[in-house]
């Protein structure tokens, strides 16, 4: 699984369903093996390997059990896609084949005579032979063969517009269903960094029904934990705001930015204030700054000399402290000393 991005139509992003994280991983793995820009034919087989799951952060010892659980659950799951002509009720998968490694090994060792080894009346005989062909070209251990439901394929293939890209490197770090869904929803608006939706729609998307009917409970158990995990474990900084209509909260607004973008902006802000000084200047002005009253609140040091050493390190490397602190030091250098740039 070498792809870093997967894609879904926006209608699928905003569809209504509930899945476990293990089921989501199975879907992500399958999508990583498809070219979403091209038409995907019905009954297209997708082969899942152990290595695919390792790359999504699964413990190698738990892979077979997790894939089996995900496959069994996902076959029974339904979802509701709100289309322009009404709600489509359907399934994620058309077909799932959990592969038994011992049986595959026996057949693989006798691949040329596989047709003879298979019982004449075995169902899906062609499918078994296709699996063996795949196994011959695959260096990893196959664990499953899946097919997306025909109803789902239009929302996964030939995507030219109105689709959302999701980053696997972010998704693999998220541990709850709500975190994954919030990430999906915000990434639909990645170009603007602002996602706004009604609480009614949010409840529908998450299939909450009467659960967490009070906004305070929705915020405590759904919104805030998801936002916290996305902020801590993905490449995005995110904040949220609940918006009132009259006396009631009716909308949720998410604002987010890539962390690298934020860090670059901070670095630029610091560098615009920072000044390159010689060691002689650093020694001179750190001593002066350590004795300025306006700087005394920054000191937790027992002597002026110790405080001066701390300031000297900041003058050498402004990024060693918070940007607000660095800005104060360099501002004081300009306004409280005889230094001239």
N, C-alpha and C positions, 0 to 999 in steps of 0.2 A: 504494500500500500504506500505508494510514493506521493500521491496527490496531497496537497496541503489545503485545498479548498473543495467543498462540495456545494451543490446548488439545488434549490427547490423553487418551484413557482410560488409567487406570493400568496396565492390562494391556499396552497398547502401549508405555507408558513403560518397562516392565520386560521387554519382548520382546527376543529375541536377533537381532542383525544386525550387519553391518559396512557402513559407507558412507563415502565421501569427504565432506569439508566442502562441496564444490560440490553434491553430491547432497542433503545436508542443507538447503542454502540453497534448493534447488528445492522441497523439501517444505515448508519454512517459508513460502516465498512463496505456495505454493498454499493452505496453511492460513490465511494472513492474509486470504485472499479469501473464506473460508467463515464462515458463522455456525454455530459448533459447538453452539449451544443448540437448533438446529432440525434436523429430519430432512433429510438430503441424499440425494437420489434417485440410484440407480445411473446411471452414464454421464453424470453432471453434468460439463459442460465448464468448465475453469478456464483462463483466459488469462493468460499470463505476459508482462510487458513489460520493456523495458530499464530503465525507471525503477524497477521493483520490485527489480531486482538492485543498482542504484546505492544504494538505501536500505539494503541489507544489506551495504554496504561494498565492493562489487566495483568495480574500475577500469572505467570506461565502455568503454575500448578492448578489454577482455577479455571483455565480456559475451557476445557471440554465441558465441565459442569455448567459454566456460565452460558456457553453457546447453546447447550441443550435446553437450559431453562428459557433463554431468550427465544429460541425457535418455537418451543411449545407454547409459550405465552403469546407470541406475536401472531401465530396462526389464528388465534381466537379473537384478536383485537379488531375493533372497528374504529372508524373515524368518520367525522362529518365535515365535508368540504363545502363551504358556502360559495356557490358559483353564481354567475350573473342570471341564471335561469332557475335557481333554487338550490336547496341543500342536497348534496350527494352523500348518501350513506353507503359505505363500502368497507373493504378489508385492505390491510397493507399487503398481505402476501397471497399469492395464488398457490404456491407450492413450496414446501420446505422438506429437504431430505437430509436428515442427520446421518452422517457417515460413520461407520464403525471401522476403526483402523485395522483391526485384525482381519476382518472379512476382505477389506480392500487389499491388504498385503497378500492374502492368498490368491485373489484374482489377479493382482498385479504380477505375481510371480509366474502366472500362467496366462499372460495377456493374450498371446496369439491364439490360445484355445478358449478364450473367454466365452464365446458363444456356446461351446460345448458344456462349459462349466455351469452356465445359467440354465435353470430349468426351462423347458420349452414353453411352459405356460406362465412364466414369470411376468408380472405386470411391469411396464416401463422398461422393457429389455433394452431398447435403444438408449434410454437415459443412462442406464448402468454402463453401457459401452462408452458413452460420451464422458462419463465421470472417469473411467479408466484412461481414456485418451488425455484428459486434463491432468490426471495424476502422472502420466509419463513425462509431461513437460513441466511439472511443478516440483521444485526442490523442497517445498515446505509440506507439512502434514495438512491435508485437507480435513476439515471438520464438518462442513455443511455445503449444500447446494441449494440456492433459493431462487425463487422467481417472484418478482413484484406482481401484484394484481394488475390486470389489464386496465382497470379504472384509474390506477395511480400513475401509470406510465406517462400520460399527457402532462402531468405536473412535474415530471422528472427529466423529460427528454425534449430535444429540439427547442431548448430555451434560448430565445433571442432577446426578449424584453420582459419586464415585470417579473424578475426573479431575484432571489437573494442568495448571496454566497456566504458560507459559514466556514470558519477556520478550525480545522481539526486540532491544531495545537492548542486552541482555547477550549474546545469542547471536551477534550480528553481529561481536563482538570476539574470539570464540574461534577458534583456528586449527587445532585438532586434534580428531579424532574422539573421543578419550578425554575431552577437556575437555567436549565437548558432552554426552556420555553421563553423565558425573558431574553435570553441571548438571541434566540431566533428572531423575536419580535424587534429588538433594537437593531439588529443587523439589516433588517429590511430598509432602514433609514440611515445606513452607514454613510451615505454621501452628505447628509445634512447634520448628523449627530443629534437629532431630536426625534423622539418617538412619542406620540400622544395618542392615547386610546381611552375609550370610556370604560369605567369599571364594569359596566354591564357586559361589554364585549369581552373584557378580560375574564370575567366569570364564565362566559360562554366558551371561550377558547380553552380554558383549563378544566372545563366540565365540573365546576365547583358546585353547581346547583344551589342548594341551601347551605352548603358548608361555608363557614366564616361569613355569615350574613352581615355581621357588624363590621364596618370599615376598620375599626381599631383591630379586630381579630385578623382581617385580611392583611392589614399592614404588618402586624406582628408575626404571623405564621407563614405568610406567602411572599409579600413584596420585599420586606427588609432582609430576610435571610438570603433571598435570591440575589438582591442587589449587592449585598455584602460579599457573597461568594464570587460573583462576577468581578467585582472590584479587586478582590484579593488574588484571584487565580487566573485571570485572563489578561490579555494585552490591552485592556480598556479600563479607563477610569470612568465610573458611572455615578450619577446622582439622580435622585428622583424627587418628585413633588406631587402631592395630591391637591387637586384643584376643586374648588367649590362652585356649585351653581345654586345661588341662594344660600340656604343653611346646610345643604348636603354636599358631601364629597361625591363628585360625579366623574372626574377624569384623573388619569395618571399620566404624568409627563416624565419621560426619561431623557436625560442629557448625558452624552458620553463622548469621549475623545480617546484616541490612542495614547497610551502612556508614553511612547517614544516621542510623540509630537509635543506632549506637555514638557517632557524632560529637555527637549531641544529648545523650546521657548524659554525655559528657566535658565538654561545654560547661556542663551543669547542675552537674556536680561542681565545675568551676572557679568558676562564678558563685557557688556557695554559700560558697566560701572568699574570693572576691574582695571588695574593699571600694572604694567610690568615695571618692577622696581629692582634696583641693584641691591646687593646684600648690605651695602653701607647705608642705603636709604631705608631698607627694612629695619635695620638696627636702630637708626635714628628715630624714625617716625613711630615705630611700635612703642618705644619708650615714651614718646610725647603723648600718644593716644591713650596709653594706660593711665595717665594722670588727669585726663579730661573728665570733668564731672558728668557730662552727658553720656559717657560710656560706662560709668560705674555700675549700672544695673546689670551689665554683662559679666561682671567679675564675680567669681566664686573662689578667688585665689587669695592666699594669705599675705602676699606681698605684691608690690607694683612690678617687680622684676618677673615674677611668675606670670602675671597678667600680660606683661609685654611679650613674653615668649609665645603665649597663646595667640596674641594679635599678630605676631610676626609670621606664624604658620599660616594664618588666614591671608596675609598679604602675599605670601608665596603661592598659596593654593586656595583660591576663593571657594572652590567646590567642596572643600573639606568640611564646610558647615552649611547650615540652611541658607538659602539665597537671601532671606531677609536680613540675617546677621551679617553676611558678606557685604550687602549693600550699605548697611549702617557704617561699617568700618571704613569703606572707601569714600562714603559721603563725608564722614568726619575728617578723613585725610585731606579732602579738598577744602572743607569749610573751617577747620580748626587748626590747621598748620600752615606753614609757609610753602607747602609743596605746590609746584606748578607743573602741570602736565606738559 
